[in-house]
Amino acid sequence: MVLLQGSIVAQALKNDIKAEVECILSENKRVPHLAAILVGENGASKTYVSNKIKACKEVGFQSTIINLDENVSQHVLINEIEKLNNNSSIDGILVQLPLPQQINEQDIVKSIHPSKDVDGFHPLNTGKLLTGNPDFIPATPLGIVLMLSHYNIETSGKKVVVIGRSNIVGRPISILLSQPGKNGDATLTVCHSRTNNIEQICLEADIVIAAVGIPNFIKGNMIKNGAVVIDVGITRVPDTSKKLGYSIKGDVAFDEVFEKCSYITPVPGGVGLMTIAALMKNTLHAYYLHEGN
Amino acid sequence: MVLLQGSIVAQALKNDIKAEVECILSENKRVPHLAAILVGENGASKTYVSNKIKACKEVGFQSTIINLDENVSQHVLINEIEKLNNNSSIDGILVQLPLPQQINEQDIVKSIHPSKDVDGFHPLNTGKLLTGNPDFIPATPLGIVLMLSHYNIETSGKKVVVIGRSNIVGRPISILLSQPGKNGDATLTVCHSRTNNIEQICLEADIVIAAVGIPNFIKGNMIKNGAVVIDVGITRVPDTSKKLGYSIKGDVAFDEVFEKCSYITPVPGGVGLMTIAALMKNTLHAYYLHEGN
């Protein structure tokens, strides 16, 4: 069993990006700039945003955090986004999800200019992905593809089972891996809460991608010998033995699964790290869209 | 075995649309108007466009055909589309595909205003479909969903196998049928030319949707007893016994399959008729977008 180490692959990717930024600097040009909007005080959201900003610093990007109150109106939030859309020194805009109830996430996603949509959630960008001409690929699926590619894991002709049909992970990864060409050409099955006999479907898979958000959902008896297991789950579970009072659990019962599979991502230290590195890659892409390459 | 009769379902749909047009007329408003652009002299394309225009007449829509020469430049074609985009008496624009080699189809699709994109091929519309907020659903997948719904064929929890990953059929139907809610919630597998052991995958399916474009691709030994079979194929095969010199063949070896399945679409007379009726539905939707409902 080989551990798919997000730390190593993400670091390699960030090193490449850092080298590009150094190149940009050597030409006396401005560096890429990511703006993150954080609404409210959700602990997980704060951690995600702070990790993204930390990654920006690591690779040499400029970054800005805009903190808005939990009770902010949709109108005010869209106004902030508009300012960033019109600010030519900003390349990428991310609005950390989830948002409070008074705000319609779809409206927010649509208000970000498609050329600054580094999360790849704008319908124009998801449409480009679906039709095989992607511009911005959502960071988690992009991270998974980069991870599989780094470890030379073949996808062509393989049976891939994705569990979860979210717009952020399940949908885009199932499209990417079944598209023609490198890192694609897999036979994709998408499972979800209404799927019958999910154990049997998983057992037939060469690659299982779990994006359910339920700790220990994937048991040892659902994985065939030699399968590749990608765990997208990041759930905070109360844990008094930890300083923070919680630990992070994936969707996979790691202890049951790891001996059967050929490759597996740990949680933490797997897909999560790739997501952040992929966001940096998207921000660099946005920069080149704006500045020319 | 029940024959899924496109003629009956499409006629019911067109009757509903016709009743709406009569209602519009009774209010002394303008009627919906579809413009079709036909490039060159491809026989199948001419037939498709003429059938679409015929359906417009049937339901009471206004229609316009714009014929352009096979050698037309991309620039001239986009100019024609722009004129239609800016013409407030036109609700829907369709450019019959395929287009000649000198023209980039993606550029053409993107040049149609999303609110007039009755084929649902603009990336913004495919993106809305992917994220579960569809505006225009491409006509063939919409026709299939309406057909399944008409015959009360349950999709929730069913294993659906789609063969083909085109932007026009395979991709959108796989998304629609796996979305949460009515006519959705199926467990979807998408197969294609790189899929291994496709016979076995089809044999496990409750519903098989064949969109390959290869006559007789689906044999009797690929279908389990009681399955539902939807045949999207429309291939012209030379046939000297026919007046036109060809006959139309689906992807399914009908004679082998029909005794095993519970429901099956004939070709012709199945999905093709639904596609045209669904296009009328999309044109009416575009009209309401422009005129208010």
Contacts between the chains, C-beta under 8 A, distances in Angstrom:
chain1	res1	chain2	res2	distance
A	106	B	131	7.4
A	106	B	133	6.3
A	121	B	131	7.9
A	122	B	127	7.3
A	123	B	124	5.5
A	123	B	127	3.2
A	123	B	128	4.9
A	123	B	130	7.7
A	123	B	131	6.0
A	123	B	133	7.7
A	124	B	123	5.5
A	124	B	124	5.0
A	124	B	127	5.6
A	125	B	127	6.8
A	126	B	126	7.8
A	126	B	127	4.0
A	126	B	130	4.8
A	126	B	131	5.6
A	127	B	122	7.3
A	127	B	123	3.2
A	127	B	124	5.6
A	127	B	125	6.8
A	127	B	126	4.0
A	127	B	127	3.0
A	127	B	128	7.4
A	127	B	129	7.9
A	127	B	130	6.8
A	128	B	123	4.9
A	128	B	127	7.4
A	129	B	127	7.9
A	129	B	130	7.6
A	130	B	123	7.7
A	130	B	126	4.8
A	130	B	127	6.8
A	130	B	129	7.6
A	130	B	130	5.0
A	130	B	167	7.2
A	130	B	171	5.9
A	130	B	175	7.8
A	131	B	106	7.4
A	131	B	121	7.9
A	131	B	123	6.0
A	131	B	126	5.6
A	131	B	167	4.8
A	131	B	171	7.8
A	132	B	167	7.1
A	133	B	106	6.3
A	133	B	123	7.7
A	156	B	194	5.5
A	157	B	194	5.0
A	157	B	195	6.8
A	157	B	196	4.9
A	159	B	196	7.9
A	165	B	178	6.0
A	165	B	179	7.5
A	165	B	180	7.8
A	167	B	130	7.2
A	167	B	131	4.8
A	167	B	132	7.1
A	171	B	130	5.9
A	171	B	131	7.8
A	171	B	175	7.4
A	174	B	190	7.9
A	175	B	130	7.8
A	175	B	171	7.4
A	178	B	165	6.1
A	178	B	190	5.4
A	178	B	192	7.1
A	179	B	165	7.5
A	180	B	165	7.8
A	180	B	192	7.8
A	180	B	194	7.8
A	185	B	192	7.5
A	185	B	194	4.1
A	186	B	194	7.9
A	187	B	189	6.7
A	187	B	190	7.1
A	187	B	191	5.7
A	187	B	192	7.5
A	187	B	194	7.5
A	187	B	195	4.4
A	187	B	196	7.2
A	187	B	201	7.0
A	188	B	189	6.8
A	188	B	190	5.2
A	189	B	187	6.7
A	189	B	188	6.8
A	189	B	189	4.2
A	190	B	174	7.9
A	190	B	178	5.4
A	190	B	187	7.1
A	190	B	188	5.2
A	191	B	187	5.7
A	192	B	178	7.1
A	192	B	180	7.8
A	192	B	185	7.5
A	192	B	187	7.5
A	194	B	156	5.5
A	194	B	157	5.0
A	194	B	180	7.8
A	194	B	185	4.1
A	194	B	186	7.9
A	194	B	187	7.5
A	195	B	157	6.8
A	195	B	187	4.4
A	196	B	157	4.9
A	196	B	159	7.9
A	196	B	187	7.2
A	201	B	187	7.1
